[in-house]
């Protein structure tokens, strides 16, 4: 199961992109997104998110 970033909660700080070992996170217009086909469900991004905007999908 891939992780997902909440559009409402994401502040687009970018901290999560540095932690993703498979580069599944990309910057959108107002928030970041996680490619579910690349996500390995490691949870590293969720662990560093300062606003807890990343959760299992």
Secondary structure by P-SEA (a helix, b strand, c coil): cbbbbcccccccccccccccccccccccccccccccccccccccccccccccccccc
